[in-house]
Amino acid sequence: MTVTTEAAAFTDRNGVPHALPDAAADAQVRADDRAHVFHSWSAQALIDPVPVAAGEGSTFWDYQGNAYLDFSSQLVNLNLGHQHPDLVAAIQQQAGRLATIQPSMANDVRGELARLIAEVAPEGMNKVFFTNGGADANENAVRMARAFTGRRKVLSMYRSYHGSTATAISLTGDPRRWANDGIDNGTVRFFGPYLYRSAFHASTLAEESQRALEHLGQTIQLEGPGTIAAIIIETVVGTNGVLVPPPGYLQGVRELCDRYGIVYIADEVMVGFGRLGEWFGIDAFDAQPDLITFAKGVNSGYVPLGGVVISDRIAAAFDTVPFAGGLTYSGHPLACAAGVATFEVFRRDGILERVRDLGARIVEPTLRAWAEKHPSVGEVRGQGLFWAVELVRSKETREPLVPFNAAGADAAPMGAFVAAAKKGGVWPFVHFNRTHIAPPLVITEDELVRGLAVLDEALDVADGYTV
């Protein structure tokens, strides 16, 4: 059944209250969008974006009055949910005091947020370079690594996404890179660990870790250690599978980087700030990067913000030599004010602790039960409130439910799963043959259980495509 609101209402940006459904507003939003908005990653005439009227906590509404539990946190950035009052108030107060200031000047909330981030970062990382988002965080981290080492090449995984700016998309492994190949010719890709579909014919996590490290070491040798500036790795691979690194893997990457003088960049754009139940995802794996990139959860995307946390060793290299990079909106006060408020909410409300609790007590056992119950569930994996359910046509052959990068009729089984989830009032996060579990970190236990129950029923639809 479709979940709808009861006498839902919201107040628009002009302070005018609206009741839902609102057919006139729905029609106007659709008309303006179709006539004038050019959407990313889309064939413009083949999409029909849903007009969103309002959001609160873990739920958002369309103008027809349909309510959806947001199991994608929009783009896995809305860690503190829609319209968190503390973040909204922080932005309002900052706007009333100082709306913006250029990045070459010192600013109180910019400095405070940098200090707060450094205090929870791994030891020996005390400087923060602010950007406008995750892609340019990765872009500038690579620029730092190249300047620091005097080398050009950067290694990244095939199963990865690092952003859509020039170098970031060149580093990306998934098909979104294909149309942009050749922009930065200093990038090289390798296979990371993925036991369920091991490229190394491994049968245990220990074997997968060891063989993946051997492969990376061979790649370094064949590319020339003295030519490689950095290795960039999503601490937990995000959109491309929620691939949790096996024990010892990230420590092995650190050892390889130390051996050859390579900078280790941890891309935490998706898993930083609580998604795994840690301030930084790297904290769960006891490894030490040289640079950490972040965005999304640092302020739940209320105002665009990202950045690079820099090791003292690399930061010192720019003490008397200018860093050749900068952005007009670096450390924007409105964004930083929301970031400072985020730290306050995390600490006051025990966000990290509740993520670990809900992940271990609710999500993991529920998903493990799905693996036993549903013939379409090949594997479940994840941590905290970040999980993937990999759907297959056959558990025995592990054939994906839909082909790699499927579109059109080939993607119909996943389309049917998505439709069933939305009909039940859950907006899912799917990529290729997977559905990901990534709700806001403030989701209530009742909402989480209800949303998982809807996805459980939607998997019955996926089961119909198995052999």
DRENSEKOL-376975 format. One record per residue (C-alpha): residue number from 1; residue in three letters; x, y, z. Coordinates in steps of 0.02 Angstrom, whole numbers. Layout:
BEGIN
(NUM; ALA; (X; Y; Z));
...
END
This chain:
BEGIN
(1; MET; (0; 0; 0));
(2; THR; (54; 180; -26));
(3; VAL; (95; 273; 134));
(4; THR; (20; 447; 140));
(5; THR; (20; 587; 266));
(6; GLU; (-129; 635; 369));
(7; ALA; (-168; 818; 344));
(8; ALA; (15; 849; 302));
(9; ALA; (67; 1031; 293));
(10; PHE; (222; 1135; 272));
(11; THR; (271; 1318; 261));
(12; ASP; (360; 1377; 104));
(13; ARG; (508; 1496; 93));
(14; ASN; (390; 1644; 93));
(15; GLY; (310; 1588; 256));
(16; VAL; (149; 1533; 173));
(17; PRO; (74; 1374; 246));
(18; HIS; (22; 1236; 126));
(19; ALA; (-81; 1080; 150));
(20; LEU; (-44; 921; 55));
(21; PRO; (-94; 863; -71));
(22; ASP; (-72; 1020; -176));
(23; ALA; (-104; 984; -359));
(24; ALA; (-71; 1162; -416));
(25; ALA; (100; 1170; -333));
(26; ASP; (144; 997; -399));
(27; ALA; (102; 1051; -576));
(28; GLN; (202; 1214; -562));
(29; VAL; (357; 1128; -493));
(30; ARG; (350; 995; -629));
(31; ALA; (327; 1127; -766));
(32; ASP; (473; 1235; -707));
(33; ASP; (586; 1085; -685));
(34; ARG; (550; 1010; -855));
(35; ALA; (565; 1176; -945));
(36; HIS; (721; 1245; -863));
(37; VAL; (821; 1125; -750));
(38; PHE; (960; 1024; -831));
(39; HIS; (988; 871; -721));
(40; SER; (1151; 781; -688));
(41; TRP; (1190; 605; -752));
(42; SER; (1027; 601; -852));
(43; ALA; (954; 597; -1026));
(44; GLN; (842; 747; -1000));
(45; ALA; (689; 687; -1097));
(46; LEU; (689; 517; -1013));
(47; ILE; (671; 571; -831));
(48; ASP; (525; 627; -725));
(49; PRO; (591; 697; -560));
(50; VAL; (476; 687; -410));
(51; PRO; (431; 860; -342));
(52; VAL; (472; 861; -157));
(53; ALA; (367; 975; -47));
(54; ALA; (442; 955; 125));
(55; GLY; (548; 847; 239));
(56; GLU; (568; 815; 424));
(57; GLY; (684; 693; 510));
(58; SER; (692; 532; 410));
(59; THR; (539; 571; 302));
(60; PHE; (502; 678; 152));
(61; TRP; (337; 714; 62));
(62; ASP; (287; 747; -115));
(63; TYR; (150; 870; -163));
(64; GLN; (25; 728; -181));
(65; GLY; (41; 691; 5));
(66; ASN; (144; 533; -11));
(67; ALA; (270; 509; 129));
(68; TYR; (433; 416; 103));
(69; LEU; (559; 353; 229));
(70; ASP; (723; 416; 159));
(71; PHE; (830; 259; 154));
(72; SER; (961; 344; 46));
(73; SER; (982; 500; 155));
(74; GLN; (958; 586; -14));
(75; LEU; (1137; 557; -76));
(76; VAL; (1201; 480; 87));
(77; ASN; (1232; 653; 156));
(78; LEU; (1081; 693; 263));
(79; ASN; (1156; 614; 419));
(80; LEU; (1054; 721; 539));
(81; GLY; (897; 710; 434));
(82; HIS; (785; 837; 352));
(83; GLN; (761; 1007; 435));
(84; HIS; (855; 972; 597));
(85; PRO; (808; 1122; 704));
(86; ASP; (984; 1147; 774));
(87; LEU; (1063; 1155; 602));
(88; VAL; (927; 1268; 533));
(89; ALA; (945; 1386; 682));
(90; ALA; (1135; 1390; 665));
(91; ILE; (1121; 1442; 482));
(92; GLN; (989; 1573; 522));
(93; GLN; (1092; 1647; 663));
(94; GLN; (1250; 1652; 559));
(95; ALA; (1159; 1732; 413));
(96; GLY; (1097; 1868; 529));
(97; ARG; (1273; 1903; 592));
(98; LEU; (1391; 1873; 444));
(99; ALA; (1327; 1784; 290));
(100; THR; (1493; 1766; 199));
(101; ILE; (1676; 1814; 202));
(102; GLN; (1819; 1778; 82));
(103; PRO; (1931; 1628; 122));
(104; SER; (2091; 1729; 147));
(105; MET; (2019; 1806; 306));
(106; ALA; (2002; 1723; 476));
(107; ASN; (1826; 1682; 529));
(108; ASP; (1763; 1618; 696));
(109; VAL; (1651; 1475; 639));
(110; ARG; (1773; 1423; 504));
(111; GLY; (1914; 1410; 630));
(112; GLU; (1804; 1327; 760));
(113; LEU; (1745; 1193; 640));
(114; ALA; (1924; 1160; 581));
(115; ARG; (1977; 1138; 763));
(116; LEU; (1831; 1021; 800));
(117; ILE; (1873; 915; 648));
(118; ALA; (2058; 907; 694));
(119; GLU; (2014; 855; 872));
(120; VAL; (1925; 698; 810));
(121; ALA; (2043; 660; 665));
(122; PRO; (2182; 532; 683));
(123; GLU; (2333; 592; 781));
(124; GLY; (2451; 707; 687));
(125; MET; (2318; 782; 573));
(126; ASN; (2289; 960; 629));
(127; LYS; (2252; 1064; 474));
(128; VAL; (2093; 1071; 369));
(129; PHE; (2074; 1140; 192));
(130; PHE; (1891; 1177; 159));
(131; THR; (1808; 1147; -10));
(132; ASN; (1631; 1156; -78));
(133; GLY; (1601; 969; -82));
(134; GLY; (1675; 796; -98));
(135; ALA; (1733; 801; -279));
(136; ASP; (1839; 956; -255));
(137; ALA; (1901; 887; -90));
(138; ASN; (1973; 739; -185));
(139; GLU; (2033; 855; -323));
(140; ASN; (2131; 960; -200));
(141; ALA; (2196; 812; -101));
(142; VAL; (2273; 743; -260));
(143; ARG; (2344; 914; -299));
(144; MET; (2426; 917; -127));
(145; ALA; (2496; 742; -149));
(146; ARG; (2569; 785; -319));
(147; ALA; (2647; 945; -254));
(148; PHE; (2715; 858; -100));
(149; THR; (2794; 710; -191));
(150; GLY; (2837; 791; -357));
(151; ARG; (2757; 640; -441));
(152; ARG; (2608; 628; -557));
(153; LYS; (2517; 460; -551));
(154; VAL; (2374; 419; -433));
(155; LEU; (2307; 243; -404));
(156; SER; (2123; 209; -371));
(157; MET; (2006; 59; -370));
(158; TYR; (1899; 2; -515));
(159; ARG; (1751; -7; -396));
(160; SER; (1750; 173; -339));
(161; TYR; (1672; 343; -358));
(162; HIS; (1771; 499; -314));
(163; GLY; (1671; 640; -395));
(164; SER; (1638; 721; -562));
(165; THR; (1770; 858; -572));
(166; ALA; (1915; 828; -692));
(167; THR; (2037; 726; -588));
(168; ALA; (1902; 653; -475));
(169; ILE; (1806; 577; -620));
(170; SER; (1968; 511; -695));
(171; LEU; (2002; 422; -530));
(172; THR; (1826; 350; -526));
(173; GLY; (1810; 169; -576));
(174; ASP; (1624; 149; -610));
(175; PRO; (1544; 180; -781));
(176; ARG; (1514; 364; -748));
(177; ARG; (1697; 386; -793));
(178; TRP; (1683; 311; -967));
(179; ALA; (1618; 466; -1056));
(180; ASN; (1753; 571; -971));
(181; ASP; (1906; 460; -999));
(182; GLY; (2068; 549; -1039));
(183; ILE; (2038; 709; -941));
(184; ASP; (2180; 668; -820));
(185; ASN; (2301; 542; -893));
(186; GLY; (2395; 519; -730));
(187; THR; (2271; 396; -654));
(188; VAL; (2290; 207; -640));
(189; ARG; (2162; 83; -573));
(190; PHE; (2178; -80; -476));
(191; PHE; (2063; -212; -401));
(192; GLY; (2020; -192; -218));
(193; PRO; (1961; -331; -102));
(194; TYR; (1787; -400; -135));
(195; LEU; (1776; -578; -71));
(196; TYR; (1601; -615; -139));
(197; ARG; (1664; -584; -316));
(198; SER; (1850; -607; -286));
(199; ALA; (1966; -561; -429));
(200; PHE; (2098; -664; -338));
(201; HIS; (2005; -830; -319));
(202; ALA; (2012; -811; -131));
(203; SER; (1900; -912; -16));
(204; THR; (1928; -821; 150));
(205; LEU; (1943; -641; 206));
(206; ALA; (2125; -670; 253));
(207; GLU; (2164; -736; 79));
(208; GLU; (2071; -593; -4));
(209; SER; (2166; -463; 99));
(210; GLN; (2335; -542; 64));
(211; ARG; (2306; -568; -122));
(212; ALA; (2231; -396; -148));
(213; LEU; (2385; -320; -66));
(214; GLU; (2499; -425; -174));
(215; HIS; (2405; -364; -328));
(216; LEU; (2421; -183; -271));
(217; GLY; (2606; -208; -238));
(218; GLN; (2629; -280; -413));
(219; THR; (2533; -133; -488));
(220; ILE; (2649; -12; -398));
(221; GLN; (2802; -104; -463));
(222; LEU; (2739; -111; -642));
(223; GLU; (2689; 73; -642));
(224; GLY; (2852; 126; -560));
(225; PRO; (2853; 171; -375));
(226; GLY; (2946; 333; -410));
(227; THR; (2807; 393; -524));
(228; ILE; (2662; 371; -402));
(229; ALA; (2605; 519; -297));
(230; ALA; (2457; 442; -206));
(231; ILE; (2339; 297; -180));
(232; ILE; (2159; 351; -150));
(233; ILE; (2037; 228; -71));
(234; GLU; (1860; 248; -7));
(235; THR; (1879; 182; 170));
(236; VAL; (1720; 83; 139));
(237; VAL; (1679; 83; -46));
(238; GLY; (1512; 172; -57));
(239; THR; (1398; 175; -209));
(240; ASN; (1497; 34; -290));
(241; GLY; (1451; -95; -161));
(242; VAL; (1477; -47; 23));
(243; LEU; (1636; -151; 17));
(244; VAL; (1707; -162; 193));
(245; PRO; (1896; -189; 188));
(246; PRO; (1950; -357; 260));
(247; PRO; (2062; -360; 415));
(248; GLY; (2237; -300; 380));
(249; TYR; (2203; -227; 208));
(250; LEU; (2211; -42; 247));
(251; GLN; (2360; -69; 361));
(252; GLY; (2444; -156; 214));
(253; VAL; (2406; -7; 102));
(254; ARG; (2488; 105; 233));
(255; GLU; (2643; -6; 233));
(256; LEU; (2656; 0; 43));
(257; CYS; (2639; 189; 45));
(258; ASP; (2776; 204; 177));
(259; ARG; (2890; 87; 80));
(260; TYR; (2880; 188; -81));
(261; GLY; (2850; 366; -19));
(262; ILE; (2670; 369; -82));
(263; VAL; (2533; 477; -4));
(264; TYR; (2383; 379; 62));
(265; ILE; (2219; 473; 35));
(266; ALA; (2066; 407; 127));
(267; ASP; (1907; 461; 37));
(268; GLU; (1780; 480; 178));
(269; VAL; (1656; 587; 82));
(270; MET; (1521; 457; 112));
(271; VAL; (1573; 368; 273));
(272; GLY; (1642; 514; 374));
(273; PHE; (1546; 591; 518));
(274; GLY; (1450; 447; 591));
(275; ARG; (1394; 335; 448));
(276; LEU; (1493; 188; 520));
(277; GLY; (1470; 241; 701));
(278; GLU; (1639; 331; 703));
(279; TRP; (1690; 512; 675));
(280; PHE; (1795; 451; 531));
(281; GLY; (1772; 281; 453));
(282; ILE; (1959; 249; 460));
(283; ASP; (1943; 241; 651));
(284; ALA; (1856; 72; 631));
(285; PHE; (2006; -2; 540));
(286; ASP; (2157; 61; 638));
(287; ALA; (2247; 134; 489));
(288; GLN; (2331; 304; 468));
(289; PRO; (2307; 401; 307));
(290; ASP; (2405; 556; 256));
(291; LEU; (2252; 649; 192));
(292; ILE; (2067; 624; 230));
(293; THR; (1935; 696; 115));
(294; PHE; (1761; 731; 183));
(295; ALA; (1596; 816; 140));
(296; LYS; (1413; 761; 156));
(297; GLY; (1393; 715; 339));
(298; VAL; (1500; 857; 407));
(299; ASN; (1343; 966; 402));
(300; SER; (1217; 851; 319));
(301; GLY; (1231; 950; 158));
(302; TYR; (1125; 1093; 222));
(303; VAL; (1249; 1212; 141));
(304; PRO; (1381; 1139; 23));
(305; LEU; (1542; 1097; 116));
(306; GLY; (1688; 977; 101));
(307; GLY; (1870; 974; 143));
(308; VAL; (2038; 889; 165));
(309; VAL; (2111; 846; 334));
(310; ILE; (2299; 860; 313));
(311; SER; (2438; 770; 406));
(312; ASP; (2562; 882; 494));
(313; ARG; (2701; 815; 383));
(314; ILE; (2614; 868; 222));
(315; ALA; (2548; 1031; 293));
(316; ALA; (2725; 1082; 341));
(317; ALA; (2780; 1068; 160));
(318; PHE; (2671; 1219; 122));
(319; ASP; (2733; 1327; 266));
(320; THR; (2844; 1431; 151));
(321; VAL; (2786; 1367; -18));
(322; PRO; (2611; 1420; -74));
(323; PHE; (2480; 1287; -104));
(324; ALA; (2420; 1311; -282));
(325; GLY; (2235; 1294; -251));
(326; GLY; (2086; 1386; -183));
(327; LEU; (1898; 1414; -194));
(328; THR; (1797; 1574; -172));
(329; TYR; (1677; 1488; -53));
(330; SER; (1806; 1388; 45));
(331; GLY; (1746; 1374; 225));
(332; HIS; (1585; 1470; 193));
(333; PRO; (1520; 1536; 361));
(334; LEU; (1343; 1471; 336));
(335; ALA; (1410; 1297; 297));
(336; CYS; (1533; 1300; 441));
(337; ALA; (1400; 1359; 564));
(338; ALA; (1297; 1206; 518));
(339; GLY; (1454; 1100; 540));
(340; VAL; (1486; 1167; 716));
(341; ALA; (1304; 1132; 761));
(342; THR; (1327; 955; 693));
(343; PHE; (1464; 920; 820));
(344; GLU; (1353; 986; 958));
(345; VAL; (1209; 873; 906));
(346; PHE; (1321; 720; 886));
(347; ARG; (1389; 739; 1062));
(348; ARG; (1229; 790; 1149));
(349; ASP; (1122; 654; 1069));
(350; GLY; (1251; 514; 1066));
(351; ILE; (1238; 493; 877));
(352; LEU; (1391; 382; 858));
(353; GLU; (1333; 265; 995));
(354; ARG; (1156; 250; 925));
(355; VAL; (1224; 213; 750));
(356; ARG; (1330; 70; 818));
(357; ASP; (1182; 6; 920));
(358; LEU; (1052; 14; 780));
(359; GLY; (1173; -62; 656));
(360; ALA; (1220; -209; 765));
(361; ARG; (1053; -239; 851));
(362; ILE; (928; -202; 712));
(363; VAL; (1004; -191; 538));
(364; GLU; (1132; -331; 537));
(365; PRO; (1021; -470; 607));
(366; THR; (876; -417; 495));
(367; LEU; (983; -421; 338));
(368; ARG; (1064; -586; 387));
(369; ALA; (889; -658; 403));
(370; TRP; (848; -595; 228));
(371; ALA; (999; -691; 161));
(372; GLU; (923; -850; 229));
(373; LYS; (744; -810; 178));
(374; HIS; (758; -735; 3));
(375; PRO; (829; -829; -146));
(376; SER; (872; -661; -225));
(377; VAL; (988; -607; -83));
(378; GLY; (1164; -664; -122));
(379; GLU; (1260; -569; 11));
(380; VAL; (1235; -433; 141));
(381; ARG; (1379; -329; 207));
(382; GLY; (1408; -166; 297));
(383; GLN; (1431; -78; 463));
(384; GLY; (1337; 50; 567));
(385; LEU; (1199; 123; 459));
(386; PHE; (1285; 84; 294));
(387; TRP; (1242; -85; 216));
(388; ALA; (1222; -166; 46));
(389; VAL; (1109; -309; -4));
(390; GLU; (1175; -390; -162));
(391; LEU; (1036; -466; -268));
(392; VAL; (1065; -617; -380));
(393; ARG; (971; -728; -500));
(394; SER; (1051; -881; -421));
(395; LYS; (1139; -904; -255));
(396; GLU; (1237; -1048; -330));
(397; THR; (1309; -956; -481));
(398; ARG; (1303; -782; -401));
(399; GLU; (1241; -710; -566));
(400; PRO; (1185; -531; -530));
(401; LEU; (998; -499; -534));
(402; VAL; (1032; -375; -676));
(403; PRO; (1186; -360; -788));
(404; PHE; (1327; -239; -747));
(405; ASN; (1274; -60; -785));
(406; ALA; (1104; -121; -845));
(407; ALA; (979; -2; -924));
(408; GLY; (807; -14; -1003));
(409; ALA; (728; -187; -1006));
(410; ASP; (886; -266; -935));
(411; ALA; (861; -167; -774));
(412; ALA; (677; -215; -755));
(413; PRO; (701; -330; -603));
(414; MET; (781; -191; -502));
(415; GLY; (649; -71; -566));
(416; ALA; (514; -185; -500));
(417; PHE; (600; -194; -331));
(418; VAL; (613; -4; -324));
(419; ALA; (430; 18; -369));
(420; ALA; (377; -102; -232));
(421; ALA; (482; -10; -103));
(422; LYS; (412; 160; -152));
(423; LYS; (235; 92; -149));
(424; GLY; (267; 40; 30));
(425; GLY; (329; 213; 78));
(426; VAL; (518; 189; 70));
(427; TRP; (632; 282; -49));
(428; PRO; (772; 157; -81));
(429; PHE; (952; 179; -134));
(430; VAL; (994; 59; -275));
(431; HIS; (1146; 41; -387));
(432; PHE; (1166; -96; -516));
(433; ASN; (1108; -258; -431));
(434; ARG; (1112; -191; -253));
(435; THR; (1000; -101; -132));
(436; HIS; (1092; -2; 0));
(437; ILE; (1032; 36; 176));
(438; ALA; (1085; 214; 220));
(439; PRO; (949; 306; 316));
(440; PRO; (978; 466; 415));
(441; LEU; (1073; 431; 576));
(442; VAL; (930; 508; 675));
(443; ILE; (804; 381; 612));
(444; THR; (699; 312; 754));
(445; GLU; (702; 128; 793));
(446; ASP; (519; 111; 744));
(447; GLU; (551; 197; 576));
(448; LEU; (701; 87; 544));
(449; VAL; (606; -72; 581));
(450; ARG; (459; -14; 474));
(451; GLY; (570; 31; 328));
(452; LEU; (662; -134; 334));
(453; ALA; (495; -225; 336));
(454; VAL; (445; -135; 176));
(455; LEU; (608; -184; 92));
(456; ASP; (582; -363; 152));
(457; GLU; (416; -366; 58));
(458; ALA; (495; -284; -95));
(459; LEU; (623; -425; -98));
(460; ASP; (479; -545; -128));
(461; VAL; (463; -457; -296));
(462; ALA; (649; -481; -331));
(463; ASP; (631; -664; -285));
(464; GLY; (516; -684; -434));
(465; TYR; (662; -655; -552));
(466; THR; (774; -791; -480));
(467; VAL; (807; -958; -562));
END
